[in-house]
Amino acid sequence: MSRNLELFSQKFKASTPFNGVYVGRVIGEETKSRKRFLIDGVVSPALPLQMNGTRRRGYRVGEVIEVPGHAVKPTEAMGTDYESSVRNQLVECANKSKALADAYLKVLNELQSGEFFSA
């Protein structure tokens, strides 16, 4: 029982393949290999585009996602809100790739104008 209490109170990082990296808490186990994860902060946002060109949404603080157990690791990392995470990624990518930076800039502009979908 104490192992379960530790599991649910410790801070974790959940890495999703293309949908971002998040910090938060494990709030349940769907199966032995899947965990329910409450997002407390965003470390890195989702990649802005899918292969077919449609926009990736990513996840926001307060949302609950289900992730594979192997994607959840203890961490001391701090996260931010999604918009700040996009800003940070934009600065980092500006040095690496103009095309990726342009895609993140478009996401940021849409977030600020309220045009970005929020499903």
N, C-alpha and C positions, 0 to 999 in steps of 0.2 A: 504494500500500500504506500509506503513512504517513497518508493521509486516513482510511483505515479504522481505523487505530489511534486516531487522534484522535476519531473518531466514537464508538468503543466505550469510551473512557476519560473523555470529557467528561460533565458532569452536565446532564441535560435535564429539562424539565417536559412532561408529557403531559396534555393536556386531553381529557376524554371528555365528550360532550354532557350526559348526566345522571348519569353514574357517577363523578364526582369529578375532581379534579386531583391529579396525583402527580409526585414528583421521583424520578429514578433514572437508569438507564443503558440505552442501546440495546445489546442483546446480539445482535442479528441483524436481517437484512432478509429478510422473507418474499418480497416482490416489491419493485419499485422504489417502489411507493406504500404499502407496509405494513411496519411495523417491529415487532420483538419488543422489549419494554420491561420491564426488571426494576425493580420498585418498591422504592425505598429509603426513601421517606417520603410521607406524605399531606399535601397542602396544604389540600384541602377535600374533605369526604366526598361520597358520592353523595347525590342528593336522596332523602329517605326513602321516598317513595311513587311508584309508577308511576301512570299515568292510570287503570288499572283498580282501584287501591287496594291492589295487592300490594306487598310490601316490596322495595326495592332493597337489594342486599347491598353494593355497592361492592367495592373491592379492598384487600388488606392488604399490609403490608411483606413482601417476599420473594416475592410472586407475580409471575408473568410474564404480561403481557397483550400482545395484538396491537392496534396502533393505526395509523390512517392517518398517513403520513409528515408531512402538513401539520399534524397535531396535536402534533408533537414539536418543541420549541424549546429552545435553550440557556438555562440559567438559573443564577442564584446563590441561588435560593430554598431555604429549608430546610423539610423536612417533619417530621411527627411520626408517632406510631402512629395507628391508625384511631380508637381510643377518645378520645384527646386531641383529634383533629381534630373529632370529633362534639361534644365539650365546647366547643371554640372556636366552632364553628358555632352551637351552642345559645345561647351568650352573645351572639353577633352578631345572631342572629335574634330574640332576646327583645325587642330594641328595634324590630325591623322588623315582625314578624308573630307574633302569639301562636299561630296555628294551626300554622305551620311550626315554631316553637319546641316546641310540644307533640308534634309528630311526631318531632323529634330527641330530645326527652326520653324518649319511648317507646323509641326505638332504643337510647339509652344505658342505660336500665333493663334492656332485654333483653340487651344486651351484657354487663352486669355480672352478670346472673342466669344466664347461659349458655343462655338460651332462644333467642337469635338464631341462625338457621340459619347454618351455615358450610359451604357447598358449594364 
